[in-house]
Amino acid sequence: MMIGRRIPLYIRLFWCFFSPLILCVLMVASLIAYEPPTYGNYVYPGWAEDAGWIYAVLPIVPFFTAGFSVLYNAPGKTVYQKLRQSVLPTEDWHPSVDKADYLALPWNTGGTFTQRCLFNLGLRKQSAVVCGNLHQET
């Protein structure tokens, strides 16, 4: 919707399958190869190791909390139905701003790469795309 075309299949595959799989494999490998932290001959006390684990896990707790909340409140009787319904957009889903204050340039538009980037970021004022060319409005 933002770029005016569908997301390529390979990117969707990486977002949905390969990235989560790689992250899970890395997490399991890290847990299997875990050794208590040391500094030379000094072995850190248990409370310091526990504090480190709390600091490491704390940022991901909101993701799991929100995920379980959405899954729990999703319509359906089975876990599969709830999971399927939880990943679908709701009836009131839409972009937060229906009308943008700038018009994104398509890739085949004239102008330099810098002009297109500035325009798409909204940093170039009073710009419009007319017939595939970049024009300054007065």
N, C-alpha and C positions, 0 to 999 in steps of 0.2 A: 504494500500500500504506500509506503514511504518513497520507494524508488521507482514505482510505476511498472514493475515487472515481477514475475515469480522468482522466488529464491531458487538458485540452481540445486539440482538433486544432490550433488556431492556435499554441498554445505548443509542441507537438511539432514543427510545421513550422518555427518560428523556431529552436528548439534544433538541429534536424537539418540545415536547409538555409540559411535566411536569415542567421542569425548567422555561420556559417562563411564564407558567400559574402561578406558585408559585410566581415568581417575580412580575407579574402584580397584583396579589391579595395582596401581601405585600405593593406594592406601593399605591394601592387604599386605603387599610386599614390605611396606614400612613397618607395619605391626609385627610381621614375622621376624624381620631383621632388627627389631628394637633391642637396644641395650641401655641400661641405666646411664645417665650422663655422669661423666667424670671430668676432672681437670688435673691432668697429670696423675698423681697418686691419690688426690682428694676425691672422695666419693660424696656426692651431694646427699643430704638427708632426705628421707621420704617425703616430708612436708614440702620441700622445694620441688621435688619431682611432681607431686600432686598439684602444686600451684601452676607449674608449667603446663600440665595437661589441661587444667581448667582454662588457662589463657588460650590454649590452642583450640579447644573445643567450643568455647563461648561464642565466637563469631558465627558458627554454623547452626547453633541451637535455634535461632529464629526461622531458618529455612525449614527445618524439620517440624517445628511447631506450627507454622503456617500451612505446610503441606498436610499434616495430619488433621488440622482444623478444616481445611477445604475438603479433604477426603471424607471426614466424618459427617460434614453437613451436606454433602452432595446427595442428590436424589438417587434412589436405587436400593435394592434389597441385598444384593451380593457385593462382595468387595470388587469384583470385576465390573459390575454395573456402576458402582460409585466411582471407580477409577476412570472408567470411560466417560462418565458425565462430568467429572471434575476437570478434564482437559479440553472440553468443548467451550466455546465462547457463550456467554449468557445473552439473553435477549437484549439487555441494555448496554452491551459492549459496543463501543465506538471510540474513535480517537478523541482525546480530551479537547482538542480544538478542531472544530469542523472546517473553519476557514483560516488558513495560515496567512500571515501578513507578508509572505514572500512566496514566489513561485519557484519551485525547484527546477533547475535546468536539466533537460535530458542530455544523455551522453553525446548525442550527435549535434549539439548546439555549438555555434561559433563562439569565439572568445578563447582566451588562453586558459590554461589549467588553473592558474591563480585566480583569474576572474570568476571562473565557475565555482571554485572552492569558496571564495569570499561571498559570492551570491547565495550559494546554498547554505552557508552559515548565517546568512542574514546580516552580514557586515557591510554589504554594498547597498547603500540606500537608494531609493527611487529607481530601482532597476526592474525591468520587465522583459519577458521573453516574447518577442513578436516575430512570427514566421521563422523561427529557428535562429534568430540573430539576437545578440545582446545589444540593447539600446538604452541610453540614459534618458529618463523622463525629465522634463523640465517643469 
